[in-house]
Amino acid sequence: MFQLLKTPIGRLRILGFLEGISLIVLVFIAVPLKYWGGQPALVKLIGPIHGLLFTLFVLTTLSAGVTYRWKFSETSWKVLIACIVPFGTFYVDRYILAREQSIWENRKD
């Protein structure tokens, strides 16, 4: 895990995991509890946390896109869209970010 913190794409992968979990908890647990159970406390707790993680994910995606010279039409838009779809960040992590990370780790300049 500490290895992931050393690179922009590794940090993006960690943020993607955390943002994905927060979105799932918010959409599938907190919001139903608020509207069907009359208990808004979890939304008040998870909402700001998810908002912060969402913002950090977007900023880190843009930073990684610049660092790794991603073309917006090929990679960046997919990663950005993933953070608004439940389970999207997990898909992007497995099929895009893990591949991009291995390409850059194996690259010999």
BAFI-977217 format. One record per residue (C-alpha): residue in one letter; residue number from 0; x, y negated, z. Coordinates in Angstrom, 2 decimals. Last residue first. Example, Ala and Ser with C-alpha at 12.3 -4.5 7.8 and 13.67 -1.06 7.14 Angstrom:
// BAFI-977217
s 1 13.67 1.06 7.14
a 0 12.30 4.50 7.80
//
This chain:
// BAFI-977217
d 108 13.65 -5.82 -20.53
k 107 12.79 -2.32 -19.37
r 106 9.07 -1.84 -18.84
n 105 8.07 1.08 -16.65
e 104 6.68 -1.11 -13.85
w 103 4.96 -3.43 -16.32
i 102 3.22 -0.59 -18.17
s 101 2.33 1.12 -14.87
q 100 0.66 -2.05 -13.60
e 99 -1.31 -2.56 -16.80
r 98 -2.58 1.03 -16.67
a 97 -3.60 0.73 -13.01
l 96 -5.29 -2.60 -13.81
i 95 -7.33 -1.41 -16.79
y 94 -9.01 1.98 -16.31
r 93 -8.86 2.59 -12.57
d 92 -8.92 -0.96 -11.25
v 91 -11.47 -2.06 -13.84
y 90 -13.84 0.74 -12.83
f 89 -13.43 -0.02 -9.12
t 88 -13.97 -3.74 -9.76
g 87 -17.21 -2.99 -11.58
f 86 -18.79 -0.97 -8.74
p 85 -21.50 -3.65 -8.42
v 84 -21.16 -6.08 -11.34
i 83 -20.06 -9.66 -10.63
c 82 -16.39 -8.85 -10.05
a 81 -16.15 -6.77 -13.21
i 80 -16.90 -9.74 -15.44
l 79 -13.57 -11.33 -14.48
v 78 -11.56 -8.16 -15.17
k 77 -13.21 -7.66 -18.53
w 76 -12.72 -11.33 -19.45
s 75 -9.00 -11.14 -18.66
t 74 -8.17 -8.09 -20.75
e 73 -8.62 -8.29 -24.52
s 72 -10.25 -11.59 -25.47
f 71 -8.48 -13.45 -22.66
k 70 -5.10 -12.27 -23.89
w 69 -3.03 -11.22 -20.93
r 68 0.35 -12.92 -20.59
y 67 1.39 -10.91 -17.51
t 66 1.96 -13.96 -15.33
v 65 -0.86 -15.99 -16.90
g 64 -3.39 -13.20 -16.57
a 63 -2.11 -12.42 -13.09
s 62 -2.82 -16.00 -12.02
l 61 -6.26 -16.00 -13.63
t 60 -7.11 -12.71 -11.96
t 59 -5.75 -14.02 -8.64
l 58 -8.03 -17.06 -8.88
v 57 -11.07 -14.92 -9.70
f 56 -10.30 -12.41 -6.94
l 55 -9.67 -15.16 -4.39
t 54 -13.04 -16.73 -5.21
f 53 -14.85 -13.40 -4.94
l 52 -13.06 -12.58 -1.67
l 51 -14.14 -15.93 -0.21
g 50 -17.72 -15.50 -1.36
h 49 -17.81 -11.92 -0.07
i 48 -16.72 -13.11 3.37
p 47 -19.26 -15.94 3.23
g 46 -22.10 -13.51 2.42
i 45 -21.04 -10.69 4.77
l 44 -21.88 -12.41 8.08
k 43 -24.97 -14.43 7.13
v 42 -26.18 -11.50 5.03
l 41 -25.71 -9.21 8.04
a 40 -27.74 -11.50 10.30
p 39 -30.75 -11.79 7.96
q 38 -32.85 -9.09 9.65
g 37 -36.45 -9.15 8.40
g 36 -36.26 -5.50 7.45
w 35 -37.41 -5.67 3.85
y 34 -35.89 -9.01 2.85
k 33 -32.85 -9.26 5.11
l 32 -32.15 -5.55 5.46
p 31 -32.44 -5.18 1.69
v 30 -29.94 -8.05 1.26
a 29 -27.41 -6.65 3.76
i 28 -27.28 -3.02 2.61
f 27 -27.21 -2.58 -1.17
v 26 -26.29 -6.04 -2.41
l 25 -24.06 -7.28 0.43
v 24 -22.41 -3.96 1.25
i 23 -21.76 -3.30 -2.44
l 22 -20.41 -6.81 -2.99
s 21 -18.11 -6.56 0.05
i 20 -16.76 -3.19 -1.10
g 19 -16.06 -4.54 -4.59
e 18 -14.35 -7.65 -3.22
l 17 -12.10 -5.51 -1.00
f 16 -11.15 -3.16 -3.85
g 15 -10.63 -6.01 -6.28
l 14 -8.52 -7.87 -3.74
i 13 -6.24 -4.83 -3.43
r 12 -5.99 -4.46 -7.22
l 11 -5.30 -8.18 -7.64
r 10 -2.50 -7.97 -5.07
g 9 -0.98 -5.15 -7.07
i 8 -1.35 -7.15 -10.28
p 7 0.45 -10.10 -8.72
t 6 3.29 -7.87 -7.50
k 5 4.83 -7.18 -4.08
l 4 1.56 -6.51 -2.24
l 3 1.04 -3.25 -4.13
q 2 4.21 -1.74 -2.62
f 1 2.80 -2.43 0.85
m 0 0.00 0.00 0.00
//
